[in-house]
Structure formats: C-alpha cells, structure tokens
Amino acid sequence: MKDLSKVIVRPMITEQGTEMRDKYNQYYFRVSPDANKLEIKQAVEHFFGVSVTKVRTMNYRGKIKRMGRFSGKRADWKKAVVTLAEGDTIDLFEIV
C-alpha cells in the first residue's frame, strides 16, 4: 500500500480511547487491513503533523451474521493504537 490517504479509514472515539488519550497520549484509528505499522506511522505524521513514537495494531475478524436461513459475514478490519511524542496532540479529538 503506497497511497497514504487510504491507510487511515477513520479515527475511533470510544470511552477507552478517551481515557488512553488523556493518560498516555495514545490515539485509536481504524486502518486498512493491509497497512503495516510503518505506513500507519507515516500517514499519521503526514496528515496530522505530529511525531509518532509507537504503533500497535490489532486484527479483527468479521462476525458471521444470519438472517433466517441465510448467513453472511461482515468485513475483517484492523485497529491501530498510535502513541505520540510528549507534547504532541491531535486537535481532531478535542471537544469544542
């Protein structure tokens, strides 16, 4: 994956994410399943103008869902926890 605009799908705003942001300066993002840690780091630094110290990723399998006798599967997805350098913040997550 070379195009950095397709790496970050969306920021994840959750209760746990808010607590981690306040305590440890970590931010949660939903990212493309085929993106690696280096691409995630480059994308966050490029789009938000911050310096990233650590990236952790988690892969989630899509759930099997049924509607009567028919079954389908939700898409697999990936979550990234990005730790920023001391003093850096992302304004997207601030309450206005």
C-alpha distances in whole Angstrom, upper triangle without the diagonal:
4,6,8,10,8,8,12,13,17,19,21,25,27,31,29,26,29,31,28,28,31,32,29,27,24,22,20,17,16,12,9,10,7,6,8,11,11,8,10,13,12,11,15,16,15,16,19,21,21,21,19,21,20,17,18,16,18,17,19,20,22,25,28,30,33,35,38,38,34,31,28,25,22,19,17,16,14,16,16,19,19,22,23,25,29,30,26,26,24,26,25,26,30,32,34
4,6,9,9,9,12,15,18,20,23,26,29,32,31,28,30,32,29,28,32,33,29,27,25,22,21,18,17,14,12,14,11,9,11,13,11,8,11,13,11,10,14,15,13,15,18,19,20,20,19,21,20,18,20,18,20,20,22,24,25,29,31,33,36,38,41,41,37,35,31,28,26,22,20,19,17,19,18,20,19,22,22,25,28,29,26,25,23,26,24,26,30,32,34
4,6,6,7,10,12,15,18,21,24,27,30,29,26,28,31,28,27,30,32,29,26,24,21,20,17,16,13,11,14,12,10,12,14,13,9,11,13,11,9,13,14,12,12,16,17,19,19,19,21,21,18,20,19,21,20,23,24,25,28,31,32,35,37,40,40,37,34,30,27,25,21,20,18,17,18,17,20,19,22,22,24,28,28,24,24,21,23,22,24,27,30,31
4,5,5,8,11,13,15,18,21,24,27,26,23,25,27,25,23,27,28,25,23,20,18,17,14,14,11,10,13,12,9,11,12,11,7,8,10,8,5,9,10,8,9,12,14,15,16,15,18,18,16,18,17,19,19,21,23,24,28,30,32,35,37,40,41,37,34,31,28,25,21,20,17,16,16,15,17,16,18,18,21,24,24,21,20,18,20,18,20,24,26,28
4,6,7,9,11,13,17,20,23,26,26,23,24,27,25,23,27,28,26,23,21,18,17,13,13,11,10,14,13,11,14,15,14,10,10,12,10,7,10,12,10,9,12,14,16,18,17,20,20,18,19,18,20,20,22,23,23,27,29,30,34,35,39,39,36,33,29,26,23,20,20,17,16,16,15,18,17,20,20,22,25,25,21,20,17,19,17,19,22,25,26
4,6,7,10,13,16,19,22,26,25,22,24,27,25,24,27,29,26,24,21,18,16,13,11,8,7,11,10,9,12,14,14,10,10,13,12,9,12,14,13,12,15,17,19,20,18,21,20,17,18,16,18,17,19,20,20,23,26,27,30,32,35,36,32,29,26,23,20,17,16,14,13,14,14,17,17,20,21,24,27,27,23,22,19,21,18,20,24,26,27
4,6,9,12,14,18,20,24,22,19,22,24,22,21,25,26,23,21,18,15,13,10,9,6,5,9,8,6,9,10,11,7,6,10,9,7,9,12,11,11,13,16,16,17,15,18,16,13,14,13,15,14,16,18,19,22,25,27,30,32,36,36,33,30,26,23,20,16,15,12,11,11,11,14,13,17,18,21,24,24,21,20,17,19,17,19,22,25,27
4,6,8,11,14,17,20,19,16,19,21,19,18,22,23,21,18,15,12,10,7,6,5,6,10,11,9,11,12,12,9,7,10,10,7,8,11,11,10,11,14,15,16,14,17,16,13,14,12,14,14,16,18,19,22,25,26,30,31,35,36,32,29,26,23,19,16,15,12,10,10,9,12,12,15,16,19,22,22,19,17,14,16,14,15,19,21,23
4,7,10,13,16,19,19,16,19,21,20,19,22,24,23,20,17,14,11,7,5,5,6,10,12,11,14,14,16,13,11,14,14,11,11,15,15,12,14,17,18,19,18,20,19,16,16,14,14,14,15,17,16,19,22,23,26,28,32,32,29,26,23,20,16,14,13,10,10,10,11,13,14,18,19,22,25,25,21,19,16,17,14,15,19,21,23
4,6,9,13,16,16,13,15,18,17,16,20,22,20,18,15,11,9,6,5,7,10,13,15,14,16,16,18,15,12,15,15,12,11,15,15,12,13,17,17,19,17,20,19,16,16,14,15,15,16,18,17,20,23,24,27,28,32,33,30,28,24,21,18,15,15,12,11,10,11,12,13,16,17,21,23,23,19,17,13,14,11,12,15,17,19
4,6,10,13,13,10,12,15,14,12,16,18,17,14,12,8,6,4,6,9,12,15,17,15,17,16,18,16,12,14,16,13,11,14,15,12,12,15,15,17,16,18,17,14,15,14,15,16,16,19,19,21,25,25,29,30,34,35,32,29,26,23,20,18,17,13,12,10,10,10,11,14,15,18,20,20,17,14,11,12,9,9,12,14,17
4,6,10,10,7,10,13,12,11,15,17,16,14,11,8,5,5,6,10,13,15,18,17,18,17,20,18,15,16,18,16,14,17,19,16,15,19,18,19,17,19,17,15,14,13,13,15,14,17,17,19,23,23,26,28,32,33,31,28,25,22,18,17,16,13,11,9,10,10,12,14,16,19,21,21,18,15,13,14,11,9,13,14,17
4,7,8,6,7,10,11,10,13,15,15,14,12,9,7,9,10,14,17,19,22,20,22,20,23,21,18,19,21,18,16,19,21,18,16,20,19,20,19,21,19,17,17,16,16,18,17,20,20,21,25,25,28,29,33,35,33,30,27,24,21,20,19,16,15,12,13,12,13,15,16,20,21,20,18,15,13,13,10,8,11,11,15
4,5,5,6,9,10,10,12,14,15,14,12,10,9,11,12,16,19,20,23,22,23,22,24,23,20,21,24,21,19,22,24,21,20,23,21,23,21,22,20,18,17,17,16,18,17,19,19,20,24,24,27,29,32,34,32,29,27,24,21,20,19,17,16,13,13,12,15,16,18,21,22,22,20,17,15,16,14,11,13,13,17
4,5,5,6,9,10,11,13,14,14,13,12,11,14,15,19,22,23,26,25,26,24,27,26,22,23,26,24,21,24,26,24,22,25,23,24,22,23,21,20,18,19,18,20,19,22,22,22,26,26,29,31,34,36,34,31,29,27,24,24,22,20,18,15,16,14,16,17,19,22,22,22,21,18,17,17,16,12,14,14,17
4,5,5,6,9,10,11,12,12,10,10,9,13,14,18,21,22,25,23,23,21,24,24,21,21,24,23,20,23,25,23,21,24,22,22,20,20,18,17,15,16,15,18,17,20,21,22,25,26,29,31,34,36,35,32,29,26,23,23,21,19,17,13,14,11,14,14,17,20,20,21,20,17,17,18,17,13,15,16,20
4,5,5,6,9,10,10,10,8,7,6,10,12,15,19,20,23,21,21,19,21,21,17,18,21,19,16,19,22,20,18,20,18,19,17,17,16,14,14,14,14,17,17,20,21,22,26,27,30,32,36,37,35,32,30,27,23,22,21,17,15,12,11,9,11,12,14,17,17,18,16,14,13,15,13,10,12,14,18
4,5,5,6,9,10,10,9,8,9,12,15,18,22,23,26,24,24,22,24,24,20,20,23,21,18,20,23,20,18,20,18,19,18,19,18,17,17,18,18,21,21,24,25,26,29,30,33,35,38,40,38,35,33,30,26,25,24,21,19,15,15,12,13,13,14,17,17,17,16,13,12,13,12,9,10,11,15
4,5,5,6,8,9,9,10,11,15,17,20,24,25,28,26,25,23,25,25,22,21,24,23,20,22,25,23,20,22,20,20,19,19,18,17,17,18,19,22,22,25,26,27,30,31,34,36,40,41,40,37,34,31,28,27,26,23,20,17,16,13,14,13,15,17,16,17,16,14,15,16,16,12,13,14,18
4,5,5,5,7,6,7,9,13,16,18,22,23,25,23,22,19,22,22,19,18,21,21,17,19,22,21,18,20,17,17,15,15,14,14,13,15,16,19,20,24,25,26,30,31,35,37,40,41,40,36,34,31,28,26,24,21,18,14,13,10,10,10,12,14,14,15,14,13,13,15,15,12,14,16,19
4,6,6,4,5,6,9,12,15,18,22,23,25,23,22,19,21,21,18,17,20,19,15,17,20,18,15,17,14,15,14,14,14,14,14,16,18,21,22,25,26,28,32,33,36,38,41,43,41,38,35,32,29,27,25,22,19,15,13,10,10,9,10,12,12,12,11,9,10,12,12,9,10,13,16
4,6,6,8,10,12,16,19,22,25,27,29,26,26,23,24,25,21,20,23,22,18,20,23,21,18,19,16,17,16,16,16,17,18,20,21,24,25,29,30,31,35,35,39,41,44,46,44,41,38,35,32,31,29,25,23,19,17,14,13,12,12,13,12,12,12,10,12,13,14,11,11,13,16
4,6,8,11,13,17,20,23,26,27,29,27,26,22,24,25,22,20,24,23,20,21,24,23,20,21,18,18,16,16,15,16,17,19,20,24,25,29,30,31,35,36,40,42,45,47,45,42,39,36,33,32,29,26,23,19,17,14,13,11,12,13,12,13,13,12,14,16,17,14,15,17,20
4,5,9,12,15,19,20,24,25,27,24,22,19,21,22,19,17,20,20,17,18,21,21,18,19,15,15,13,12,12,13,14,16,18,22,23,27,29,31,34,36,39,42,45,46,44,41,38,35,32,30,28,24,21,17,15,11,10,8,9,10,9,11,11,11,13,16,17,14,15,18,21
4,7,10,13,17,19,22,24,25,22,21,18,19,20,17,15,18,17,14,15,18,17,14,15,12,12,10,10,11,12,13,16,18,22,23,27,29,31,34,36,39,41,45,46,44,41,38,34,31,29,27,23,20,16,14,10,8,6,6,8,8,9,8,7,10,12,14,11,13,16,19
4,7,10,14,15,19,20,22,19,18,15,17,17,14,13,16,16,12,14,17,16,14,15,12,12,10,10,9,9,10,12,15,18,20,23,25,27,31,32,36,38,41,43,40,37,34,31,27,25,23,20,16,13,10,6,5,4,6,9,11,12,10,9,10,13,13,11,13,16,20
4,7,10,12,16,18,20,17,17,14,16,16,12,12,15,13,10,13,15,14,12,14,12,13,10,12,11,10,10,12,14,16,18,21,23,25,28,30,33,35,39,40,38,34,31,28,25,23,21,17,14,10,8,6,5,7,8,12,13,14,11,9,8,11,11,9,12,15,18
4,7,9,13,15,17,15,15,13,16,15,11,12,15,14,11,14,16,15,14,16,15,15,13,14,12,10,10,10,11,13,14,18,19,21,25,26,30,32,35,36,34,31,28,24,21,19,17,13,11,7,6,5,6,9,11,15,17,18,15,13,11,14,12,10,14,16,19
4,6,10,12,14,12,13,12,14,13,9,11,14,11,10,13,15,13,13,16,15,16,13,15,13,11,10,10,11,12,13,16,17,20,23,24,28,30,34,35,32,29,26,22,19,17,15,11,9,6,5,7,8,11,13,17,19,20,16,14,12,14,12,11,15,18,20
4,7,9,12,11,13,13,15,13,10,13,15,12,12,16,17,15,15,19,18,19,16,18,16,13,12,10,10,10,11,13,14,17,20,21,25,27,30,31,29,25,22,19,15,13,11,8,6,5,6,9,11,15,16,20,23,23,20,18,15,17,15,14,18,20,23
4,6,8,7,9,10,12,10,8,11,13,10,11,14,15,14,15,18,18,18,16,18,15,12,12,9,10,10,11,14,15,18,21,23,26,28,32,32,29,26,23,19,16,13,11,7,6,6,7,10,11,15,17,20,23,24,21,19,17,19,16,17,21,23,25
4,6,5,9,11,13,10,9,13,14,12,13,16,16,16,18,20,20,21,18,20,18,14,14,11,11,10,12,13,14,17,20,22,25,28,31,31,28,25,21,18,15,11,10,7,6,8,10,13,14,18,20,23,26,27,24,23,20,22,20,20,24,26,28
4,6,8,11,13,12,11,15,16,14,16,19,19,19,21,23,23,23,20,21,18,14,13,10,10,7,9,10,12,15,18,20,24,26,30,29,26,23,19,16,13,10,7,6,5,8,10,14,16,19,22,25,28,29,26,25,23,25,23,23,27,29,31
4,7,10,12,10,10,14,15,14,16,19,19,19,21,23,23,22,20,21,18,15,14,11,12,10,12,13,15,19,21,24,27,29,33,32,29,25,22,19,17,13,11,9,8,11,12,16,17,20,22,25,29,30,27,26,24,27,24,25,29,31,34
4,7,8,6,7,10,11,10,12,15,15,16,18,20,19,19,16,17,15,12,12,10,11,11,14,16,17,21,24,26,30,32,35,35,32,28,25,21,19,15,13,11,9,10,10,13,14,17,19,22,25,27,23,23,21,24,22,23,26,29,31
4,6,5,6,9,10,11,13,14,15,17,18,19,19,17,14,15,13,10,10,8,11,11,15,17,19,23,26,28,32,35,38,37,34,31,28,24,22,18,15,13,10,11,10,12,13,15,17,20,23,25,22,22,21,24,23,23,27,30,32
4,5,5,6,9,10,11,12,14,16,16,17,16,14,11,11,9,6,7,7,11,12,16,19,21,24,28,30,34,37,40,40,37,33,30,26,24,21,17,15,11,11,8,10,10,12,14,16,20,22,19,19,19,22,21,21,25,28,30
4,5,5,6,9,10,11,12,14,16,16,15,13,10,11,10,8,11,11,14,16,19,22,24,28,31,33,37,40,43,43,40,36,33,29,27,23,20,18,15,14,11,13,11,13,14,16,20,22,19,20,19,22,22,23,26,29,31
4,5,5,6,9,10,10,12,14,15,15,14,12,13,12,10,12,12,15,16,19,21,23,27,30,32,35,38,41,41,38,34,31,27,25,21,19,16,13,13,11,13,12,15,15,17,21,22,19,19,18,21,20,21,25,28,30
4,5,5,6,9,10,11,12,13,13,12,10,12,10,8,10,9,13,14,17,20,21,25,28,30,34,36,39,40,37,33,30,26,23,20,18,14,11,10,8,10,9,12,12,15,19,20,17,17,15,18,17,18,21,24,27
4,6,5,6,9,10,11,11,10,9,6,9,8,7,10,11,15,17,20,23,25,28,31,33,37,39,43,43,40,37,33,30,27,24,21,18,14,13,10,10,8,10,10,12,16,17,14,15,14,17,17,18,21,24,26
4,6,5,6,9,10,10,10,9,9,11,12,11,14,14,18,19,22,25,27,30,33,35,39,41,44,45,42,38,35,31,28,25,23,20,17,16,13,14,11,13,12,14,18,19,15,16,15,18,18,19,22,26,27
4,5,5,6,8,10,10,11,10,13,13,12,14,14,17,19,21,24,25,28,31,33,36,38,42,42,39,36,32,29,26,23,21,18,15,14,12,13,11,13,13,15,19,19,16,15,13,16,15,17,20,23,25
4,5,5,6,7,7,8,8,11,11,10,13,14,17,19,21,24,25,28,32,33,37,39,42,43,40,37,33,30,27,24,22,18,15,14,11,11,8,10,10,12,15,16,12,11,10,13,12,14,17,20,22
4,6,6,5,5,6,7,10,12,12,15,16,20,22,24,28,29,32,35,37,40,42,46,47,44,40,37,34,30,27,25,22,19,17,14,14,10,11,9,11,14,14,11,11,10,13,14,16,18,22,23
4,6,6,8,9,10,14,15,15,18,19,22,23,26,29,29,33,36,37,41,42,46,47,44,41,37,34,30,27,26,22,20,19,16,17,14,15,13,15,18,17,14,14,12,14,14,17,19,23,24
4,6,8,11,12,16,17,16,18,19,22,23,25,28,28,31,34,35,39,40,44,45,42,39,35,32,29,26,25,21,19,18,16,16,14,15,14,16,18,17,14,13,10,12,11,14,16,20,20
4,6,9,10,14,15,15,18,19,22,24,25,28,29,32,35,36,40,41,45,46,43,40,37,33,30,27,26,22,20,18,15,15,12,13,11,13,15,14,10,9,7,9,9,12,13,17,18
4,7,10,13,15,16,19,21,24,26,28,31,32,35,39,40,43,45,49,50,46,43,40,37,33,30,29,25,23,20,18,17,13,14,11,12,14,12,9,9,8,11,12,14,16,19,20
4,6,10,12,13,17,19,22,25,27,30,31,34,38,39,43,45,48,49,46,43,40,36,33,30,28,25,22,19,16,15,11,10,7,8,10,9,6,7,8,11,12,14,15,19,20
4,7,10,11,15,18,21,24,26,30,32,35,38,40,44,46,49,50,47,44,40,37,34,31,28,25,22,19,15,14,10,9,6,6,9,10,7,9,11,14,16,16,18,22,23
4,6,8,11,14,17,20,23,27,29,32,35,37,41,43,46,47,44,41,38,34,31,28,26,22,18,16,12,11,7,6,4,6,10,11,9,10,11,15,16,16,18,22,24
4,7,10,14,17,21,24,27,29,32,36,38,42,44,48,48,45,42,39,35,32,29,27,23,19,17,13,11,8,6,6,6,9,12,11,13,14,18,19,19,21,24,27
4,7,10,14,17,20,24,26,29,32,35,38,41,44,45,42,39,36,32,29,26,23,20,16,14,10,8,6,5,7,9,12,15,13,14,15,19,19,19,21,25,27
4,7,10,13,16,20,22,25,29,31,35,38,41,41,39,35,32,28,25,23,20,16,13,10,7,6,5,6,9,12,15,17,15,15,15,19,19,18,21,24,27
4,7,10,13,17,20,22,26,28,32,35,38,38,36,32,29,26,23,21,17,14,11,8,6,5,7,8,12,15,17,20,18,18,18,21,20,19,22,25,28
4,7,10,13,16,19,22,25,29,32,35,35,32,29,26,22,19,17,14,11,7,6,4,6,9,12,15,18,21,23,20,20,19,22,21,20,23,26,29
4,7,10,13,16,19,22,25,28,31,32,29,25,23,19,17,15,11,9,6,5,6,8,12,14,18,21,24,26,23,22,21,24,22,21,25,27,30
4,7,10,13,16,19,22,26,28,28,26,22,19,16,14,11,8,6,5,6,9,12,15,18,21,24,27,29,26,25,24,26,24,23,27,29,32
4,6,9,13,15,19,22,25,25,23,19,16,13,11,9,6,5,6,8,11,14,17,20,23,27,29,31,28,27,25,27,25,24,27,29,32
4,6,9,12,16,19,22,22,19,16,13,9,8,7,5,7,9,11,15,17,21,24,27,31,33,35,32,30,28,30,28,27,30,32,34
4,7,9,13,16,19,19,16,13,10,6,5,5,4,7,10,13,17,19,23,26,29,33,35,36,33,31,29,31,28,27,30,31,34
4,6,10,13,16,16,14,10,9,6,5,8,8,11,14,16,19,22,25,28,31,35,37,38,36,34,31,33,30,28,32,32,35
4,7,10,13,13,11,7,6,4,6,10,11,14,17,19,23,26,29,32,35,39,41,42,39,37,35,36,33,32,35,36,38
4,7,10,11,9,6,5,6,7,11,13,16,19,21,25,27,31,34,37,40,42,43,41,38,36,36,33,32,35,35,38
4,6,7,6,4,6,9,11,14,17,19,23,25,29,31,34,38,40,44,46,47,44,42,39,40,36,35,38,38,40
4,6,5,6,8,11,13,17,19,22,25,27,31,34,37,40,43,46,48,49,46,43,41,41,37,37,39,39,41
4,6,8,11,14,16,20,22,25,29,31,35,37,40,43,46,50,52,52,50,47,44,45,41,40,43,42,45
4,7,10,14,17,20,22,25,29,31,35,38,41,44,47,51,53,54,51,48,46,46,43,42,45,45,47
4,7,11,13,17,19,23,26,29,32,35,38,42,45,48,51,51,48,46,43,44,40,40,43,43,45
4,7,10,13,16,19,23,25,29,32,35,38,41,45,47,48,45,43,40,41,38,37,40,40,43
4,7,10,13,16,19,22,26,29,32,35,38,42,44,45,42,40,37,38,34,34,37,38,40
4,6,9,12,16,19,22,25,28,32,34,38,41,42,39,36,34,35,32,31,35,35,38
4,7,9,13,15,19,22,25,29,31,35,37,38,35,33,30,31,28,27,31,31,34
4,6,10,13,17,20,23,26,29,32,35,36,33,31,28,30,26,26,30,31,33
4,7,10,14,17,20,24,26,30,33,34,31,29,27,29,26,25,29,30,33
4,7,10,14,16,20,23,26,29,30,27,25,23,25,22,22,25,27,30
4,7,10,13,16,19,23,26,27,24,22,20,23,20,20,24,26,28
4,7,10,13,16,20,22,24,21,19,17,20,18,17,20,23,25
4,6,10,13,16,19,20,18,16,15,18,16,16,19,22,25
4,7,10,13,16,17,15,14,13,17,16,14,17,20,23
4,6,10,13,14,12,11,11,15,14,13,16,20,22
4,7,9,11,10,10,11,15,15,14,16,20,23
4,7,8,6,7,9,13,14,14,15,19,21
4,6,6,9,11,15,17,16,17,21,23
4,6,9,12,15,17,17,17,20,22
4,7,10,12,15,15,15,18,20
4,7,10,12,12,13,16,18
4,6,9,9,9,13,15
4,5,6,8,11,13
4,5,5,9,10
4,6,8,10
4,7,9
4,6
4
